[in-house]
Amino acid sequence: MDNENQVMTDVQVNETGKVVFAPDVVATIANLAATEVEGVSGLGGGFADSISGIFGGKKSYTKGVRVEVGTEEAAVDLSIDVKYGCKIQEVCAEVQKSVKNEIELMTGLRVVEVNVFVQGVTFETEKPEKPEKKKPEETPRVK
């Protein structure tokens, strides 16, 4: 078996100490993995996240994500918005797979569940095309 494709499922404790992941680290990984999936238009947050965004607060990579992190396992809840026209079930399955793989790959934690809550469907708004600037017509020159 190729060692490059193996994922460590436990955190190694040695004489130098142990490795502990803050929940925000795992939530950030989950957010980025979910937003990379085709069909996800964004992650939803609560009322406080919406107000923060309106008043110019910094972008939160934990918005719409809730995680529980143990010493060897993690569980993730995501609230997502799906683009109109996408097959929601397929988008959610891909989000679950992507989030699980990225967290396990980056942290070594075993992801026991990824719960996806579809919070909304978004529509693409058509941007009005800018009219092309007409070049002034040249008048024919008589020689």
N, CA, C and O atoms as CSV, one atom per row, in Angstrom:
chain,resi,resn,atom,element,x,y,z
A,1,MET,N,N,0.846,-1.190,0.000
A,1,MET,CA,C,0.000,0.000,0.000
A,1,MET,C,C,0.883,1.241,0.000
A,1,MET,O,O,1.930,1.271,0.647
A,2,ASP,N,N,0.460,2.244,-0.717
A,2,ASP,CA,C,1.218,3.478,-0.840
A,2,ASP,C,C,1.031,4.327,0.425
A,2,ASP,O,O,-0.101,4.597,0.827
A,3,ASN,N,N,2.133,4.747,1.049
A,3,ASN,CA,C,2.068,5.505,2.300
A,3,ASN,C,C,1.537,6.918,2.113
A,3,ASN,O,O,1.074,7.529,3.076
A,4,GLU,N,N,1.594,7.457,0.884
A,4,GLU,CA,C,1.127,8.828,0.655
A,4,GLU,C,C,-0.372,8.974,0.839
A,4,GLU,O,O,-0.837,10.062,1.178
A,5,ASN,N,N,-1.147,7.912,0.626
A,5,ASN,CA,C,-2.602,7.991,0.703
A,5,ASN,C,C,-3.152,7.608,2.068
A,5,ASN,O,O,-4.367,7.634,2.262
A,6,GLN,N,N,-2.306,7.260,3.005
A,6,GLN,CA,C,-2.785,6.876,4.328
A,6,GLN,C,C,-3.004,8.120,5.182
A,6,GLN,O,O,-2.267,9.101,5.078
A,7,VAL,N,N,-4.014,8.062,6.013
A,7,VAL,CA,C,-4.336,9.169,6.899
A,7,VAL,C,C,-4.200,8.680,8.332
A,7,VAL,O,O,-4.727,7.629,8.696
A,8,MET,N,N,-3.493,9.447,9.129
A,8,MET,CA,C,-3.364,9.101,10.547
A,8,MET,C,C,-4.703,9.391,11.219
A,8,MET,O,O,-5.291,10.449,10.992
A,9,THR,N,N,-5.183,8.481,12.029
A,9,THR,CA,C,-6.478,8.690,12.678
A,9,THR,C,C,-6.351,8.993,14.160
A,9,THR,O,O,-7.361,9.114,14.852
A,10,ASP,N,N,-5.148,9.116,14.650
A,10,ASP,CA,C,-4.991,9.493,16.052
A,10,ASP,C,C,-3.864,10.512,16.169
A,10,ASP,O,O,-2.995,10.604,15.301
A,11,VAL,N,N,-3.896,11.262,17.242
A,11,VAL,CA,C,-2.872,12.259,17.483
A,11,VAL,C,C,-1.774,11.596,18.294
A,11,VAL,O,O,-2.034,10.994,19.336
A,12,GLN,N,N,-0.559,11.710,17.814
A,12,GLN,CA,C,0.571,11.074,18.488
A,12,GLN,C,C,0.981,11.900,19.708
A,12,GLN,O,O,1.159,13.115,19.621
A,13,VAL,N,N,1.124,11.232,20.820
A,13,VAL,CA,C,1.617,11.872,22.032
A,13,VAL,C,C,2.999,11.301,22.289
A,13,VAL,O,O,3.176,10.086,22.374
A,14,ASN,N,N,3.967,12.182,22.412
A,14,ASN,CA,C,5.321,11.720,22.695
A,14,ASN,C,C,5.917,12.542,23.816
A,14,ASN,O,O,5.204,13.269,24.507
A,15,GLU,N,N,7.215,12.431,24.001
A,15,GLU,CA,C,7.841,13.119,25.127
A,15,GLU,C,C,7.792,14.638,25.012
A,15,GLU,O,O,8.030,15.328,26.003
A,16,THR,N,N,7.489,15.181,23.828
A,16,THR,CA,C,7.437,16.635,23.687
A,16,THR,C,C,6.060,17.217,23.949
A,16,THR,O,O,5.920,18.437,24.031
A,17,GLY,N,N,5.039,16.380,24.082
A,17,GLY,CA,C,3.704,16.883,24.387
A,17,GLY,C,C,2.663,16.329,23.441
A,17,GLY,O,O,2.907,15.356,22.727
A,18,LYS,N,N,1.495,16.960,23.440
A,18,LYS,CA,C,0.398,16.498,22.595
A,18,LYS,C,C,-0.076,17.625,21.696
A,18,LYS,O,O,0.250,18.791,21.917
A,19,VAL,N,N,-0.844,17.270,20.689
A,19,VAL,CA,C,-1.390,18.235,19.743
A,19,VAL,C,C,-2.887,18.325,19.978
A,19,VAL,O,O,-3.580,17.308,19.989
A,20,VAL,N,N,-3.386,19.538,20.167
A,20,VAL,CA,C,-4.808,19.766,20.385
A,20,VAL,C,C,-5.270,20.812,19.374
A,20,VAL,O,O,-4.611,21.834,19.185
A,21,PHE,N,N,-6.417,20.548,18.722
A,21,PHE,CA,C,-6.952,21.467,17.729
A,21,PHE,C,C,-8.087,22.282,18.333
A,21,PHE,O,O,-9.011,21.728,18.927
A,22,ALA,N,N,-8.012,23.589,18.179
A,22,ALA,CA,C,-9.105,24.462,18.610
A,22,ALA,C,C,-10.294,24.235,17.680
A,22,ALA,O,O,-10.107,23.989,16.489
A,23,PRO,N,N,-11.503,24.314,18.204
A,23,PRO,CA,C,-12.687,24.125,17.350
A,23,PRO,C,C,-12.720,25.070,16.147
A,23,PRO,O,O,-13.202,24.684,15.082
A,24,ASP,N,N,-12.218,26.296,16.295
A,24,ASP,CA,C,-12.215,27.240,15.179
A,24,ASP,C,C,-11.326,26.775,14.025
A,24,ASP,O,O,-11.599,27.087,12.865
A,25,VAL,N,N,-10.274,26.038,14.338
A,25,VAL,CA,C,-9.394,25.514,13.289
A,25,VAL,C,C,-10.158,24.493,12.450
A,25,VAL,O,O,-10.129,24.546,11.221
A,26,VAL,N,N,-10.831,23.579,13.109
A,26,VAL,CA,C,-11.607,22.554,12.405
A,26,VAL,C,C,-12.769,23.196,11.649
A,26,VAL,O,O,-13.085,22.780,10.534
A,27,ALA,N,N,-13.405,24.199,12.242
A,27,ALA,CA,C,-14.520,24.897,11.583
A,27,ALA,C,C,-14.048,25.630,10.331
A,27,ALA,O,O,-14.758,25.647,9.326
A,28,THR,N,N,-12.878,26.227,10.376
A,28,THR,CA,C,-12.328,26.920,9.216
A,28,THR,C,C,-12.049,25.945,8.080
A,28,THR,O,O,-12.355,26.233,6.923
A,29,ILE,N,N,-11.472,24.797,8.405
A,29,ILE,CA,C,-11.212,23.764,7.392
A,29,ILE,C,C,-12.535,23.321,6.765
A,29,ILE,O,O,-12.631,23.181,5.545
A,30,ALA,N,N,-13.549,23.102,7.594
A,30,ALA,CA,C,-14.860,22.670,7.104
A,30,ALA,C,C,-15.477,23.727,6.193
A,30,ALA,O,O,-16.031,23.391,5.147
A,31,ASN,N,N,-15.387,24.985,6.576
A,31,ASN,CA,C,-15.936,26.079,5.781
A,31,ASN,C,C,-15.290,26.128,4.407
A,31,ASN,O,O,-15.986,26.190,3.393
A,32,LEU,N,N,-13.969,26.103,4.366
A,32,LEU,CA,C,-13.263,26.194,3.097
A,32,LEU,C,C,-13.532,24.978,2.214
A,32,LEU,O,O,-13.679,25.116,0.999
A,33,ALA,N,N,-13.598,23.794,2.810
A,33,ALA,CA,C,-13.879,22.581,2.037
A,33,ALA,C,C,-15.286,22.621,1.459
A,33,ALA,O,O,-15.497,22.205,0.320
A,34,ALA,N,N,-16.246,23.114,2.225
A,34,ALA,CA,C,-17.637,23.157,1.764
A,34,ALA,C,C,-17.834,24.180,0.657
A,34,ALA,O,O,-18.547,23.915,-0.311
A,35,THR,N,N,-17.209,25.346,0.787
A,35,THR,CA,C,-17.424,26.396,-0.210
A,35,THR,C,C,-16.742,26.085,-1.547
A,35,THR,O,O,-17.050,26.718,-2.557
A,36,GLU,N,N,-15.830,25.127,-1.559
A,36,GLU,CA,C,-15.183,24.728,-2.812
A,36,GLU,C,C,-16.049,23.769,-3.633
A,36,GLU,O,O,-15.749,23.512,-4.798
A,37,VAL,N,N,-17.113,23.243,-3.038
A,37,VAL,CA,C,-17.976,22.293,-3.736
A,37,VAL,C,C,-18.861,23.042,-4.730
A,37,VAL,O,O,-19.465,24.062,-4.396
A,38,GLU,N,N,-18.928,22.523,-5.954
A,38,GLU,CA,C,-19.771,23.119,-6.991
A,38,GLU,C,C,-21.235,23.045,-6.566
A,38,GLU,O,O,-21.722,21.977,-6.193
A,39,GLY,N,N,-21.927,24.165,-6.621
A,39,GLY,CA,C,-23.336,24.208,-6.245
A,39,GLY,C,C,-23.575,24.888,-4.904
A,39,GLY,O,O,-24.707,25.261,-4.592
A,40,VAL,N,N,-22.521,25.054,-4.108
A,40,VAL,CA,C,-22.655,25.749,-2.823
A,40,VAL,C,C,-22.394,27.227,-3.085
A,40,VAL,O,O,-21.326,27.604,-3.568
A,41,SER,N,N,-23.380,28.058,-2.760
A,41,SER,CA,C,-23.204,29.492,-2.980
A,41,SER,C,C,-22.665,30.191,-1.746
A,41,SER,O,O,-22.199,31.328,-1.831
A,42,GLY,N,N,-22.720,29.531,-0.608
A,42,GLY,CA,C,-22.180,30.112,0.610
A,42,GLY,C,C,-22.660,29.355,1.824
A,42,GLY,O,O,-23.512,28.471,1.735
A,43,LEU,N,N,-22.099,29.715,2.956
A,43,LEU,CA,C,-22.522,29.120,4.212
A,43,LEU,C,C,-23.338,30.149,4.965
A,43,LEU,O,O,-22.993,31.330,5.001
A,44,GLY,N,N,-24.410,29.693,5.558
A,44,GLY,CA,C,-25.290,30.591,6.292
A,44,GLY,C,C,-24.844,30.710,7.730
A,44,GLY,O,O,-24.251,29.790,8.293
A,45,GLY,N,N,-25.128,31.821,8.298
A,45,GLY,CA,C,-24.805,32.033,9.696
A,45,GLY,C,C,-26.029,32.504,10.436
A,45,GLY,O,O,-27.121,32.578,9.873
A,46,GLY,N,N,-25.852,32.812,11.658
A,46,GLY,CA,C,-26.945,33.308,12.469
A,46,GLY,C,C,-27.120,34.801,12.303
A,46,GLY,O,O,-26.475,35.429,11.464
A,47,PHE,N,N,-27.988,35.353,13.101
A,47,PHE,CA,C,-28.305,36.775,13.067
A,47,PHE,C,C,-27.067,37.620,13.358
A,47,PHE,O,O,-26.833,38.630,12.695
A,48,ALA,N,N,-26.278,37.210,14.346
A,48,ALA,CA,C,-25.081,37.980,14.720
A,48,ALA,C,C,-24.079,38.033,13.572
A,48,ALA,O,O,-23.454,39.070,13.350
A,49,ASP,N,N,-23.916,36.932,12.838
A,49,ASP,CA,C,-23.004,36.915,11.696
A,49,ASP,C,C,-23.483,37.865,10.607
A,49,ASP,O,O,-22.675,38.538,9.967
A,50,SER,N,N,-24.802,37.922,10.395
A,50,SER,CA,C,-25.355,38.811,9.372
A,50,SER,C,C,-25.114,40.269,9.738
A,50,SER,O,O,-24.706,41.059,8.886
A,51,ILE,N,N,-25.356,40.631,10.977
A,51,ILE,CA,C,-25.149,42.010,11.436
A,51,ILE,C,C,-23.682,42.382,11.338
A,51,ILE,O,O,-23.353,43.491,10.916
A,52,SER,N,N,-22.795,41.473,11.721
A,52,SER,CA,C,-21.361,41.724,11.651
A,52,SER,C,C,-20.929,42.005,10.224
A,52,SER,O,O,-20.126,42.908,9.987
A,53,GLY,N,N,-21.452,41.238,9.263
A,53,GLY,CA,C,-21.108,41.437,7.865
A,53,GLY,C,C,-21.600,42.764,7.329
A,53,GLY,O,O,-20.925,43.397,6.517
A,54,ILE,N,N,-22.788,43.198,7.781
A,54,ILE,CA,C,-23.363,44.460,7.318
A,54,ILE,C,C,-22.496,45.636,7.756
A,54,ILE,O,O,-22.285,46.575,6.989
A,55,PHE,N,N,-22.000,45.584,8.977
A,55,PHE,CA,C,-21.240,46.706,9.521
A,55,PHE,C,C,-19.740,46.587,9.298
A,55,PHE,O,O,-18.945,47.198,10.012
A,56,GLY,N,N,-19.364,45.799,8.309
A,56,GLY,CA,C,-17.959,45.768,7.915
A,56,GLY,C,C,-17.072,44.908,8.792
A,56,GLY,O,O,-15.859,45.113,8.828
A,57,GLY,N,N,-17.647,43.955,9.498
A,57,GLY,CA,C,-16.834,43.062,10.306
A,57,GLY,C,C,-15.969,42.188,9.409
A,57,GLY,O,O,-16.260,42.015,8.226
A,58,LYS,N,N,-14.908,41.643,9.981
A,58,LYS,CA,C,-14.027,40.809,9.154
A,58,LYS,C,C,-14.745,39.520,8.768
A,58,LYS,O,O,-15.664,39.078,9.457
A,59,LYS,N,N,-14.317,38.927,7.662
A,59,LYS,CA,C,-14.930,37.704,7.162
A,59,LYS,C,C,-14.676,36.588,8.165
A,59,LYS,O,O,-13.546,36.350,8.588
A,60,SER,N,N,-15.750,35.917,8.529
A,60,SER,CA,C,-15.646,34.824,9.491
A,60,SER,C,C,-15.623,33.500,8.746
A,60,SER,O,O,-16.549,33.177,8.002
A,61,TYR,N,N,-14.556,32.736,8.951
A,61,TYR,CA,C,-14.457,31.426,8.314
A,61,TYR,C,C,-15.156,30.355,9.137
A,61,TYR,O,O,-15.135,29.181,8.769
A,62,THR,N,N,-15.771,30.743,10.236
A,62,THR,CA,C,-16.520,29.779,11.039
A,62,THR,C,C,-18.018,30.007,10.911
A,62,THR,O,O,-18.810,29.316,11.550
A,63,LYS,N,N,-18.407,30.969,10.093
A,63,LYS,CA,C,-19.819,31.286,9.884
A,63,LYS,C,C,-20.532,30.074,9.282
A,63,LYS,O,O,-20.066,29.501,8.297
A,64,GLY,N,N,-21.643,29.693,9.869
A,64,GLY,CA,C,-22.425,28.580,9.353
A,64,GLY,C,C,-21.880,27.209,9.712
A,64,GLY,O,O,-22.371,26.197,9.213
A,65,VAL,N,N,-20.872,27.165,10.571
A,65,VAL,CA,C,-20.247,25.892,10.942
A,65,VAL,C,C,-20.236,25.756,12.466
A,65,VAL,O,O,-19.879,26.689,13.185
A,66,ARG,N,N,-20.633,24.583,12.937
A,66,ARG,CA,C,-20.530,24.268,14.363
A,66,ARG,C,C,-19.815,22.934,14.459
A,66,ARG,O,O,-20.189,21.975,13.783
A,67,VAL,N,N,-18.786,22.865,15.298
A,67,VAL,CA,C,-18.026,21.622,15.430
A,67,VAL,C,C,-17.904,21.215,16.893
A,67,VAL,O,O,-17.935,22.046,17.801
A,68,GLU,N,N,-17.766,19.928,17.086
A,68,GLU,CA,C,-17.411,19.375,18.388
A,68,GLU,C,C,-16.135,18.587,18.165
A,68,GLU,O,O,-16.091,17.677,17.336
A,69,VAL,N,N,-15.098,18.941,18.907
A,69,VAL,CA,C,-13.798,18.315,18.715
A,69,VAL,C,C,-13.391,17.604,19.993
A,69,VAL,O,O,-13.372,18.193,21.074
A,70,GLY,N,N,-13.064,16.323,19.849
A,70,GLY,CA,C,-12.538,15.551,20.968
A,70,GLY,C,C,-11.053,15.324,20.769
A,70,GLY,O,O,-10.420,16.007,19.964
A,71,THR,N,N,-10.501,14.382,21.487
A,71,THR,CA,C,-9.081,14.107,21.349
A,71,THR,C,C,-8.769,13.309,20.095
A,71,THR,O,O,-7.659,13.396,19.568
A,72,GLU,N,N,-9.735,12.529,19.606
A,72,GLU,CA,C,-9.501,11.709,18.420
A,72,GLU,C,C,-10.586,11.848,17.357
A,72,GLU,O,O,-10.411,11.371,16.236
A,73,GLU,N,N,-11.704,12.492,17.690
A,73,GLU,CA,C,-12.843,12.555,16.776
A,73,GLU,C,C,-13.383,13.976,16.677
A,73,GLU,O,O,-13.143,14.826,17.535
A,74,ALA,N,N,-14.120,14.195,15.596
A,74,ALA,CA,C,-14.784,15.479,15.399
A,74,ALA,C,C,-16.141,15.249,14.740
A,74,ALA,O,O,-16.318,14.310,13.964
A,75,ALA,N,N,-17.090,16.119,15.062
A,75,ALA,CA,C,-18.409,16.102,14.434
A,75,ALA,C,C,-18.681,17.520,13.930
A,75,ALA,O,O,-18.329,18.498,14.590
A,76,VAL,N,N,-19.303,17.624,12.768
A,76,VAL,CA,C,-19.483,18.922,12.119
A,76,VAL,C,C,-20.937,19.114,11.720
A,76,VAL,O,O,-21.567,18.194,11.199
A,77,ASP,N,N,-21.472,20.309,11.962
A,77,ASP,CA,C,-22.778,20.738,11.467
A,77,ASP,C,C,-22.543,21.942,10.563
A,77,ASP,O,O,-21.874,22.896,10.962
A,78,LEU,N,N,-23.087,21.905,9.349
A,78,LEU,CA,C,-22.934,22.993,8.381
A,78,LEU,C,C,-24.296,23.482,7.923
A,78,LEU,O,O,-25.197,22.678,7.686
A,79,SER,N,N,-24.456,24.792,7.796
A,79,SER,CA,C,-25.646,25.387,7.188
A,79,SER,C,C,-25.204,25.999,5.875
A,79,SER,O,O,-24.357,26.892,5.853
A,80,ILE,N,N,-25.781,25.517,4.767
A,80,ILE,CA,C,-25.337,25.986,3.455
A,80,ILE,C,C,-26.479,26.580,2.646
A,80,ILE,O,O,-27.653,26.315,2.903
A,81,ASP,N,N,-26.107,27.388,1.664
A,81,ASP,CA,C,-27.022,27.873,0.646
A,81,ASP,C,C,-26.608,27.200,-0.655
A,81,ASP,O,O,-25.421,27.121,-0.971
A,82,VAL,N,N,-27.599,26.712,-1.412
A,82,VAL,CA,C,-27.343,25.990,-2.652
A,82,VAL,C,C,-27.812,26.833,-3.826
A,82,VAL,O,O,-28.843,27.501,-3.754
A,83,LYS,N,N,-27.041,26.793,-4.910
A,83,LYS,CA,C,-27.418,27.530,-6.117
A,83,LYS,C,C,-28.638,26.877,-6.756
A,83,LYS,O,O,-28.731,25.651,-6.824
A,84,TYR,N,N,-29.572,27.703,-7.223
A,84,TYR,CA,C,-30.774,27.217,-7.882
A,84,TYR,C,C,-30.391,26.416,-9.121
A,84,TYR,O,O,-29.503,26.812,-9.877
A,85,GLY,N,N,-31.067,25.286,-9.323
A,85,GLY,CA,C,-30.821,24.449,-10.484
A,85,GLY,C,C,-29.907,23.267,-10.196
A,85,GLY,O,O,-29.815,22.347,-11.008
A,86,CYS,N,N,-29.232,23.277,-9.056
A,86,CYS,CA,C,-28.353,22.166,-8.689
A,86,CYS,C,C,-29.161,21.083,-7.987
A,86,CYS,O,O,-30.171,21.372,-7.345
A,87,LYS,N,N,-28.721,19.856,-8.109
A,87,LYS,CA,C,-29.359,18.754,-7.397
A,87,LYS,C,C,-28.896,18.801,-5.950
A,87,LYS,O,O,-27.751,18.475,-5.637
A,88,ILE,N,N,-29.801,19.210,-5.076
A,88,ILE,CA,C,-29.454,19.485,-3.684
A,88,ILE,C,C,-28.872,18.256,-2.993
A,88,ILE,O,O,-27.889,18.368,-2.260
A,89,GLN,N,N,-29.461,17.095,-3.215
A,89,GLN,CA,C,-28.978,15.873,-2.570
A,89,GLN,C,C,-27.533,15.578,-2.968
A,89,GLN,O,O,-26.726,15.180,-2.128
A,90,GLU,N,N,-27.203,15.772,-4.250
A,90,GLU,CA,C,-25.841,15.518,-4.717
A,90,GLU,C,C,-24.863,16.541,-4.158
A,90,GLU,O,O,-23.739,16.193,-3.796
A,91,VAL,N,N,-25.279,17.793,-4.086
A,91,VAL,CA,C,-24.420,18.838,-3.523
A,91,VAL,C,C,-24.117,18.525,-2.065
A,91,VAL,O,O,-22.969,18.623,-1.631
A,92,CYS,N,N,-25.151,18.146,-1.303
A,92,CYS,CA,C,-24.961,17.831,0.119
A,92,CYS,C,C,-24.045,16.628,0.313
A,92,CYS,O,O,-23.190,16.640,1.199
A,93,ALA,N,N,-24.210,15.598,-0.498
A,93,ALA,CA,C,-23.348,14.410,-0.396
A,93,ALA,C,C,-21.897,14.775,-0.693
A,93,ALA,O,O,-20.984,14.276,-0.035
A,94,GLU,N,N,-21.682,15.639,-1.673
A,94,GLU,CA,C,-20.323,16.067,-2.015
A,94,GLU,C,C,-19.725,16.928,-0.907
A,94,GLU,O,O,-18.531,16.831,-0.620
A,95,VAL,N,N,-20.549,17.772,-0.283
A,95,VAL,CA,C,-20.087,18.585,0.849
A,95,VAL,C,C,-19.646,17.670,1.990
A,95,VAL,O,O,-18.579,17.873,2.570
A,96,GLN,N,N,-20.454,16.671,2.311
A,96,GLN,CA,C,-20.103,15.745,3.386
A,96,GLN,C,C,-18.774,15.054,3.103
A,96,GLN,O,O,-17.916,14.953,3.981
A,97,LYS,N,N,-18.614,14.587,1.883
A,97,LYS,CA,C,-17.388,13.884,1.511
A,97,LYS,C,C,-16.172,14.810,1.572
A,97,LYS,O,O,-15.130,14.443,2.117
A,98,SER,N,N,-16.312,15.997,1.016
A,98,SER,CA,C,-15.208,16.959,0.971
A,98,SER,C,C,-14.781,17.396,2.369
A,98,SER,O,O,-13.590,17.418,2.676
A,99,VAL,N,N,-15.745,17.743,3.213
A,99,VAL,CA,C,-15.448,18.198,4.566
A,99,VAL,C,C,-14.779,17.084,5.367
A,99,VAL,O,O,-13.783,17.325,6.048
A,100,LYS,N,N,-15.307,15.891,5.293
A,100,LYS,CA,C,-14.731,14.744,6.019
A,100,LYS,C,C,-13.294,14.495,5.579
A,100,LYS,O,O,-12.404,14.337,6.415
A,101,ASN,N,N,-13.066,14.460,4.270
A,101,ASN,CA,C,-11.724,14.189,3.750
A,101,ASN,C,C,-10.717,15.258,4.166
A,101,ASN,O,O,-9.610,14.928,4.593
A,102,GLU,N,N,-11.081,16.522,4.049
A,102,GLU,CA,C,-10.146,17.602,4.371
A,102,GLU,C,C,-9.790,17.646,5.853
A,102,GLU,O,O,-8.626,17.826,6.210
A,103,ILE,N,N,-10.788,17.481,6.713
A,103,ILE,CA,C,-10.503,17.504,8.153
A,103,ILE,C,C,-9.612,16.334,8.526
A,103,ILE,O,O,-8.642,16.506,9.264
A,104,GLU,N,N,-9.928,15.144,8.026
A,104,GLU,CA,C,-9.123,13.968,8.355
A,104,GLU,C,C,-7.709,14.100,7.799
A,104,GLU,O,O,-6.746,13.710,8.458
A,105,LEU,N,N,-7.578,14.645,6.596
A,105,LEU,CA,C,-6.266,14.789,5.984
A,105,LEU,C,C,-5.406,15.809,6.727
A,105,LEU,O,O,-4.222,15.571,6.966
A,106,MET,N,N,-5.999,16.940,7.089
A,106,MET,CA,C,-5.224,18.030,7.684
A,106,MET,C,C,-4.969,17.866,9.175
A,106,MET,O,O,-3.945,18.330,9.679
A,107,THR,N,N,-5.878,17.217,9.888
A,107,THR,CA,C,-5.731,17.144,11.344
A,107,THR,C,C,-5.432,15.749,11.869
A,107,THR,O,O,-4.855,15.613,12.948
A,108,GLY,N,N,-5.810,14.710,11.135
A,108,GLY,CA,C,-5.657,13.358,11.647
A,108,GLY,C,C,-6.814,12.934,12.536
A,108,GLY,O,O,-6.862,11.790,12.987
A,109,LEU,N,N,-7.749,13.845,12.793
A,109,LEU,CA,C,-8.927,13.494,13.578
A,109,LEU,C,C,-9.855,12.631,12.736
A,109,LEU,O,O,-9.901,12.783,11.515
A,110,ARG,N,N,-10.589,11.735,13.366
A,110,ARG,CA,C,-11.576,10.926,12.669
A,110,ARG,C,C,-12.907,11.671,12.726
A,110,ARG,O,O,-13.398,12.000,13.807
A,111,VAL,N,N,-13.480,11.932,11.572
A,111,VAL,CA,C,-14.753,12.653,11.498
A,111,VAL,C,C,-15.874,11.624,11.578
A,111,VAL,O,O,-16.009,10.769,10.703
A,112,VAL,N,N,-16.683,11.716,12.647
A,112,VAL,CA,C,-17.733,10.727,12.867
A,112,VAL,C,C,-19.036,11.106,12.171
A,112,VAL,O,O,-19.833,10.229,11.837
A,113,GLU,N,N,-19.262,12.398,11.948
A,113,GLU,CA,C,-20.453,12.809,11.210
A,113,GLU,C,C,-20.300,14.218,10.667
A,113,GLU,O,O,-19.661,15.080,11.269
A,114,VAL,N,N,-20.908,14.417,9.511
A,114,VAL,CA,C,-21.004,15.743,8.910
A,114,VAL,C,C,-22.475,15.938,8.570
A,114,VAL,O,O,-22.986,15.327,7.632
A,115,ASN,N,N,-23.150,16.781,9.327
A,115,ASN,CA,C,-24.570,17.069,9.124
A,115,ASN,C,C,-24.690,18.348,8.301
A,115,ASN,O,O,-24.114,19.375,8.658
A,116,VAL,N,N,-25.435,18.286,7.206
A,116,VAL,CA,C,-25.602,19.435,6.322
A,116,VAL,C,C,-27.051,19.907,6.382
A,116,VAL,O,O,-27.979,19.132,6.154
A,117,PHE,N,N,-27.229,21.174,6.688
A,117,PHE,CA,C,-28.559,21.782,6.745
A,117,PHE,C,C,-28.659,22.793,5.607
A,117,PHE,O,O,-27.900,23.761,5.563
A,118,VAL,N,N,-29.592,22.567,4.691
A,118,VAL,CA,C,-29.780,23.497,3.575
A,118,VAL,C,C,-30.637,24.643,4.082
A,118,VAL,O,O,-31.816,24.474,4.396
A,119,GLN,N,N,-30.027,25.794,4.154
A,119,GLN,CA,C,-30.677,26.960,4.729
A,119,GLN,C,C,-31.418,27.780,3.684
A,119,GLN,O,O,-32.382,28.478,4.000
A,120,GLY,N,N,-30.964,27.693,2.435
A,120,GLY,CA,C,-31.613,28.485,1.405
A,120,GLY,C,C,-31.155,28.103,0.014
A,120,GLY,O,O,-30.199,27.348,-0.167
A,121,VAL,N,N,-31.865,28.647,-0.966
A,121,VAL,CA,C,-31.511,28.473,-2.367
A,121,VAL,C,C,-31.275,29.868,-2.919
A,121,VAL,O,O,-32.088,30.770,-2.717
A,122,THR,N,N,-30.163,30.042,-3.615
A,122,THR,CA,C,-29.842,31.354,-4.157
A,122,THR,C,C,-29.988,31.350,-5.673
A,122,THR,O,O,-29.801,30.331,-6.338
A,123,PHE,N,N,-30.322,32.504,-6.184
A,123,PHE,CA,C,-30.508,32.683,-7.622
A,123,PHE,C,C,-29.421,33.601,-8.138
A,123,PHE,O,O,-29.058,34.584,-7.492
A,124,GLU,N,N,-28.907,33.269,-9.308
A,124,GLU,CA,C,-27.926,34.163,-9.919
A,124,GLU,C,C,-28.683,35.317,-10.552
A,124,GLU,O,O,-29.655,35.118,-11.280
A,125,THR,N,N,-28.233,36.494,-10.273
A,125,THR,CA,C,-28.858,37.658,-10.894
A,125,THR,C,C,-28.072,37.981,-12.149
A,125,THR,O,O,-26.841,37.988,-12.156
A,126,GLU,N,N,-28.807,38.244,-13.192
A,126,GLU,CA,C,-28.152,38.579,-14.447
A,126,GLU,C,C,-27.613,39.994,-14.356
A,126,GLU,O,O,-28.315,40.921,-13.951
A,127,LYS,N,N,-26.373,40.140,-14.736
A,127,LYS,CA,C,-25.772,41.464,-14.756
A,127,LYS,C,C,-26.097,42.096,-16.106
A,127,LYS,O,O,-25.869,41.491,-17.154
A,128,PRO,N,N,-26.620,43.294,-16.075
A,128,PRO,CA,C,-26.929,43.925,-17.362
A,128,PRO,C,C,-25.645,44.151,-18.151
A,128,PRO,O,O,-24.633,44.608,-17.619
A,129,GLU,N,N,-25.719,43.822,-19.416
A,129,GLU,CA,C,-24.550,44.005,-20.266
A,129,GLU,C,C,-24.372,45.485,-20.562
A,129,GLU,O,O,-25.331,46.221,-20.791
A,130,LYS,N,N,-23.121,45.888,-20.549
A,130,LYS,CA,C,-22.829,47.281,-20.880
A,130,LYS,C,C,-22.918,47.437,-22.387
A,130,LYS,O,O,-22.366,46.638,-23.143
A,131,PRO,N,N,-23.610,48.461,-22.806
A,131,PRO,CA,C,-23.670,48.666,-24.258
A,131,PRO,C,C,-22.286,49.013,-24.784
A,131,PRO,O,O,-21.532,49.763,-24.164
A,132,GLU,N,N,-21.976,48.453,-25.934
A,132,GLU,CA,C,-20.689,48.743,-26.530
A,132,GLU,C,C,-20.663,50.183,-26.998
A,132,GLU,O,O,-21.642,50.706,-27.531
A,133,LYS,N,N,-19.531,50.804,-26.788
A,133,LYS,CA,C,-19.388,52.176,-27.256
A,133,LYS,C,C,-19.212,52.148,-28.761
A,133,LYS,O,O,-18.376,51.430,-29.309
A,134,LYS,N,N,-20.024,52.950,-29.396
A,134,LYS,CA,C,-19.926,53.021,-30.847
A,134,LYS,C,C,-18.797,53.959,-31.225
A,134,LYS,O,O,-18.614,55.031,-30.648
A,135,LYS,N,N,-18.060,53.514,-32.204
A,135,LYS,CA,C,-17.008,54.376,-32.728
A,135,LYS,C,C,-17.673,55.400,-33.630
A,135,LYS,O,O,-18.605,55.085,-34.369
A,136,PRO,N,N,-17.191,56.610,-33.562
A,136,PRO,CA,C,-17.783,57.602,-34.466
A,136,PRO,C,C,-17.516,57.179,-35.909
A,136,PRO,O,O,-16.401,56.823,-36.291
A,137,GLU,N,N,-18.581,57.235,-36.678
A,137,GLU,CA,C,-18.450,56.815,-38.065
A,137,GLU,C,C,-17.591,57.815,-38.819
A,137,GLU,O,O,-17.728,59.030,-38.677
A,138,GLU,N,N,-16.718,57.267,-39.608
A,138,GLU,CA,C,-15.850,58.132,-40.388
A,138,GLU,C,C,-16.583,58.582,-41.649
A,138,GLU,O,O,-17.285,57.804,-42.295
A,139,THR,N,N,-16.407,59.795,-41.962
A,139,THR,CA,C,-17.015,60.283,-43.212
A,139,THR,C,C,-16.054,59.967,-44.351
A,139,THR,O,O,-14.842,60.148,-44.228
A,140,PRO,N,N,-16.603,59.503,-45.438
A,140,PRO,CA,C,-15.700,59.171,-46.542
A,140,PRO,C,C,-15.005,60.414,-47.098
A,140,PRO,O,O,-15.616,61.474,-47.238
A,141,ARG,N,N,-13.771,60.269,-47.400
A,141,ARG,CA,C,-12.986,61.381,-47.939
A,141,ARG,C,C,-13.022,61.312,-49.463
A,141,ARG,O,O,-12.897,60.256,-50.083
A,142,VAL,N,N,-13.193,62.454,-49.999
A,142,VAL,CA,C,-13.199,62.554,-51.465
A,142,VAL,C,C,-11.829,63.048,-51.886
A,142,VAL,O,O,-11.316,64.038,-51.365
A,143,LYS,N,N,-11.254,62.341,-52.833
A,143,LYS,CA,C,-9.945,62.759,-53.310
A,143,LYS,C,C,-10.066,63.582,-54.543
A,143,LYS,O,O,-9.057,64.026,-55.091
